[in-house]
Amino acid sequence: MRLKDCHNFHDFRILAKKRLPSPIFNYIDGGSDDESTYRRNTAAFETCDLVPSVLTGVKDVDLSVTIMGQKLDMPVYCSPTALQRLFHHDGERAVAGAAEKYGTMFGVSSLGTVSMEEIAKQTNTPQVYQFYFHKDRELNRAMMQRAKDAGVQVMMLTVDSITGGNRERDLRTGFSIPFKLNLKGMLQFVLKPMWGINYVTHEAFSLPQLDEHVDMGNGATSIGDYFTNMLDPSMNWDDVAEMVKFWDGQFCLKGIMSREDARKAVEIGCTGVIISNHGGRQLDGSRSSFDQLAEIVDEVGDEIDVIFDSGVQRGTHVLKALSLGAKAVGIGRMYLYPLAAAGQPGVERALGLMKSELERDMKLMGKTSIDQLSKENLRFRF
């Protein structure tokens, strides 16, 4: 199987599985506990049907949207994800390059493996910086100031990760950063030697956003320790309000799942909320993002940019979310599998296929611009 044989999400997943050692593939692929929310995230779209219009004249389709002050050529952006150079040695550089080619936004994670400064120099595409709330308030301010200095346009605080989810696939392989693999896990690396060759022949793995705070050299602090010891589970709305004021710009909360929390985000001055359950990787048994979208849009959709992520695999999934009122849709695994499979050409192919799907599906829906989508072109099954 080659990149040219990949035509959808599932094809990219298969190719990534062929090329990645099992512990790393399962880190991308897995969710928490029984993975019920992970599965429901995508299954939820099947409870909703599109109702197309015909004879509307759809020669040209405009996919552009504006979210949090950023004009995007398509309503899909690359959501921040951690550890990308584990999946392919180019990591965030490849994803940012592909995002720029398709005129969309790219997210850099606090646990990213390329610095936000380098990405800002490499590309002109809008950049969102995702970070976590630390016990050290001065560290929070320093990280935000660093993002300002780098020219980051949008600040994204993840609010559903005050502790890590129970990801049992990782426990079975012994996957952690730094690596502490069990015998079974180490064997999987032996079976995929090309990954190992690329890993050792390229620059050393690092977390440049956290170099001063997470010691990757001698294993003194692991990613698990970072979540356990450095993040602050006592974070509250007053803390976040101070950060919003300090940033004084486009600020969104990622991990909002209730209308009440969306209302509070408006009240403290956020400009966006991202409806997300972290791709089913945190609280298993929680609602799917799609199931919560309509009520949150009804609550705050006229006051704040409501963005959607978790479970998206198709252009039609995107259209359903946009029809319910989401301003844009973030993807994670949908570009991580292509990244693992083929680097930047893989991500470009995935974004290109998504753009083609959206253009074709919009024409089949009888719509020429995103703002023509509404609840009127949806029906839910009961």
Sequence and secondary structure as in RCSB ss.txt:
>XXXX:A:sequence
MRLKDCHNFHDFRILAKKRLPSPIFNYIDGGSDDESTYRRNTAAFETCDLVPSVLTGVKDVDLSVTIMGQKLDMP
VYCSPTALQRLFHHDGERAVAGAAEKYGTMFGVSSLGTVSMEEIAKQTNTPQVYQFYFHKDRELNRAMMQRAKDA
GVQVMMLTVDSITGGNRERDLRTGFSIPFKLNLKGMLQFVLKPMWGINYVTHEAFSLPQLDEHVDMGNGATSIGD
YFTNMLDPSMNWDDVAEMVKFWDGQFCLKGIMSREDARKAVEIGCTGVIISNHGGRQLDGSRSSFDQLAEIVDEV
GDEIDVIFDSGVQRGTHVLKALSLGAKAVGIGRMYLYPLAAAGQPGVERALGLMKSELERDMKLMGKTSIDQLSK
ENLRFRF
>XXXX:A:secstr
  GGG  SHHHHHHHHHHHS HHHHHHHH  STT HHHHHHHHGGGGEEE    SS  SS B  EEETTEEESSS
EEE   S HHHHSTTHHHHHHHHHHHTT  EEEETT SS HHHHHHH  S EEEEE  BS HHHHHHHHHHHHHH
T  EEEEE S SS    HHHHHHT  SS    HHHHHHHHT HHHHHHHHHSS    TTSTTTS  SSSSS HHH
IIIIIB TT  HHHHHHHHHHH SEEEEEEE SHHHHHHHHHTT SEEEE  GGGTSSTT   HHHHHHHHHHHH
TTTSEEEEESS  SHHHHHHHHHTT SEEEESHHHHHHHHHHSHHHHHHHHHHHHHHHHHHHHHHT SBGGG  G
GGEEE  
